[in-house]
Amino acid sequence: MAHVWRGIIREYLDRLPFTEEDRIISLGEGGTPLVHAPSISQEVGADVYVKVEGMNPTGSFKDRGMTSAITQVVKDGDHTVVCASTGNTSASAAAYAAHAGLQCVVMIPQGKIAAGKMAQAIVHGARLVQVDGNFDECLDIVRSLSEDYPVALVNSVNPYRLQGQKTAAFEIVDQLGDAPDIHMLPVGNAGNISAYWMGFAEARDAGGATRTPRIWGVQAAGAAPFVAGHPIKDPETVATAIRIGKPASWDLAIAARDESGGWIRAVEDAAILAAQARLAADVGVFVEPASAAPIAGLLAAAAQGEVPQGATITCTVTGNGLKDTATALAGHEVEPTVIPVDVAAAAKVLGL
Ligand SMILES: *Cc1c(COP(=O)(O)O)cnc(C)c1O
């Protein structure tokens, strides 16, 4: 019988804080592909897969957390949601709020979000406020707003966000038949690394997985508070989705790193962009810069001989490359050859 994916809440209802009676706000998120990466596998001497979270309805993993956060907002009877965002949270919040019939307010750092993400917030009808500050400062504002005014906060400090996001770990266990040896992902505000660790631990406890993976987190060198061991004041990186200096889920991320026997490292922007190009050219998956950070981190670890040979390694590639085409094309000459409407001319220009 054909199986139609019903979104993460209905698919994993027994492992989430909701029931059949709840009005579930879903756009069919989750059920994303786990794609094998043969050339990267060969280079690092392990079996490498990418979990393609850019396939979610608004093009990033944020939708997993947003379906559960917005479902809870509706349950609580609130009418307005608010978030700070480097772009993808606002895109997702705007879409799910629109679907639920809620108002959405987003605070974004001025000039520091990709055009595609901005477009999403606008077309879904969010009230957009640009702040002359960075993401961390935007988050401070919306946290205070939600304490003093009747607006519900849907950033990942909202525990329902992590509940939804943990389902990506369940899916990986379902797709591989067990947990991987190592799971890698980019780390920004650190909600996702915390959610994956919760998900893998729950999958082991429930018996679906025989073990938990080591968690290897990757930050951008200019925005690497976990590597520094303290918050960073003026984070800077081309990977705007992880341009965060004061991660909200600090303690949970440290626990994920240490309890799993993993690490959190940093990679330079140039390595991130090279990994983005490599994923597009070798694997056929176009991701945004932040999503390529784990691949850059994996290649760096392999170059230092730190990748256990023959290991199974899964990497979350968090967002869709179409959100930020300007950065992806920055290093390319885009000058198409123009020919007349003529087969011989087409053959000639192709060297056939
Ligand atoms: C939000 C986001 C991240 C960072 O996730 P955190 O949970 O904040 O650590 C990474 N990549 C993309 C594409 C994102 O949208």
The ligand as an SDF file (V2000), in Angstrom:
LIG
                    3D

 15 15  0  0  0  0  0  0  0  0999 V2000
   19.3940   27.6240   12.0770 C   0  0  0  0  0  0  0  0  0  0  0  0
   20.4020   27.0730   11.1330 C   0  0  0  0  0  0  0  0  0  0  0  0
   21.6190   26.5120   11.5670 C   0  0  0  0  0  0  0  0  0  0  0  0
   22.0490   26.5320   13.0040 C   0  0  0  0  0  0  0  0  0  0  0  0
   21.2390   25.7250   13.8260 O   0  0  0  0  0  0  0  0  0  0  0  0
   21.2550   25.9910   15.4100 P   0  0  0  0  0  0  0  0  0  0  0  0
   20.1720   25.1470   15.9340 O   0  0  0  0  0  0  0  0  0  0  0  0
   20.9910   27.4540   15.5760 O   0  0  0  0  0  0  0  0  0  0  0  0
   22.6040   25.6180   15.8990 O   0  0  0  0  0  0  0  0  0  0  0  0
   22.4630   25.9660   10.6330 C   0  0  0  0  0  0  0  0  0  0  0  0
   22.1650   25.9680    9.3250 N   0  0  0  0  0  0  0  0  0  0  0  0
   21.0080   26.4910    8.8660 C   0  0  0  0  0  0  0  0  0  0  0  0
   20.7420   26.4720    7.4010 C   0  0  0  0  0  0  0  0  0  0  0  0
   20.0920   27.0570    9.7460 C   0  0  0  0  0  0  0  0  0  0  0  0
   18.9660   27.5870    9.2750 O   0  0  0  0  0  0  0  0  0  0  0  0
  1  2  1  0
  2  3  1  0
  2 14  2  0
  3  4  1  0
  3 10  2  0
  4  5  1  0
  5  6  1  0
  6  7  2  0
  6  8  1  0
  6  9  1  0
 10 11  1  0
 11 12  2  0
 12 13  1  0
 12 14  1  0
 14 15  1  0
M  END
$$$$
